[in-house]
Amino acid sequence: MRSIAFADFLIGLGILFVLEGLLFAASPAWMRRAMQSAMATPDNILRIVGIGSAVVGLVLIWFVRR
């Protein structure tokens, strides 16, 4: 039997794929430029943005679940 947390994880992953797919379908040229920009960005900046995004996501989940 799957836990509720695992089901929520799969729902979140599904939403991520839907949003990413919509962005690529709506504007592939913009997504290509965004990826090129990410390739040119230093690792430390990408790391800081990634950690910040993860923290914001966890806080959002905490507020929704509270």
Secondary structure, 3 states (H helix, E strand, C coil): CCCHHHHHHHHHHHHHHHHHHHHHHHCHHHHHHHHHHHHHCCHHHHHHHHHHHHHHHHHHHHHHHC
